[in-house]
Amino acid sequence: MEFITWLDSIEYKNIYSLKIVGSSYLIVDGKVFFGTKQIANAQAAEFELLSNPCFSKDSECVFYDGLILKNAEAKTFHLLNDYGDYATDGKNMYYQKNELEGVNAQCFELLDSFSLFGHDGKNVYFEHHKISDIDINSIEVISHQEAIKDAKNVYWKANKVLGADPETFMCIQRKYDAEDKNGFYKNGILVKKK
């Protein structure tokens, strides 16, 4: 959304109080806006963006794209890595605006830098989805955005890849996403046998 569109779409009294915060927020007359929508609970004097600008906070609340993250403690809230999508307040764990259910936030860590996969020592997650039936002691990252494996299986995002061979499975940048000794895969599904 362009800056001029914002000014035409919101009511303000003092244009000199205008402060642009990142590419999606503005503060005017002591009010915080995400685009043209006012964030009712945001404290303008303390409002700040985190290194991933989708996340922001003030002294009371944490926001993701202008929406309040329920249960998030602003004072202790931080991202797990710069510009990443995982964040915590020490009690709760978030992937973007989604709170991860039943996760041990104090133990949660990414499988590798900028990975979309993480674990808390008991369970493995892709984004905010818990991965079922995975051996946490033998996890290896194949692609930090798409695929991991354990000793017996391959997982494409949050789903087990049926029939995939974890020893030979690899991501490729061609017509297909991945291949192993059995064939070629697209989005974690075997589409052509070798």
C-alpha positions, 0 to 999 in steps of 0.5 A, a space after each residue: 500500500 502506498 503512503 499517499 493512500 494511507 493518508 487519504 484513508 485515515 483521519 488525523 489532526 496533526 500531520 507533523 506527528 506522522 512517523 512511518 515505521 517500516 513499510 506497513 505501519 505508521 503512527 499519527 496523532 499517537 495512534 498506530 496503524 497497520 495499513 489503514 487499520 488502527 491497532 487499538 491496543 498499540 502504545 505509539 510511544 513504545 511501538 517498535 518493529 522486530 528484525 522480521 518486520 511482520 513482528 512488532 511490539 510495545 511494552 504491553 502487546 506483541 503483534 504480527 501484521 497488526 494482529 495481537 498475539 494472544 498470550 505473548 509477553 512483550 517484555 520477554 518476546 524475541 525472535 529465534 533468529 534475525 528475520 526468522 518466523 519463529 519467536 518466543 516469550 520463554 513460555 509460548 512459542 510462535 510461528 508467525 501468528 500461530 501459537 504452537 500447542 504443547 511445545 516446551 518453549 524453553 527448549 525449542 530450537 531450530 534444526 538449522 539456521 533459517 530452518 522452517 523445522 524446529 524441535 523442543 526435545 520431544 516433538 518436531 515441527 514444520 512451521 506450526 505443524 507437529 510432525 507425527 511418528 518421527 525419530 527425534 534422535 536421528 533427524 537430519 535436515 535435507 532442505 531447511 525449507 522443505 525436507 528432513 529425514 530420520 533413520 527410517 523415513 523422509 518428511 516433506 514439510 509436515 508429511 511423511 513421504 511414502 516409499 521414500 528412501 532416507 539414504 538416497 533422498 535428495 532435493 534437486 532443482 530441476 523438473 522435480 523437487 527431489 529424487 531417491 533410488 526409487 524415483 522422482 518427487 514433486 511436493 513430497 509425492 512420488 510422480 515418476 519411478 526410476 
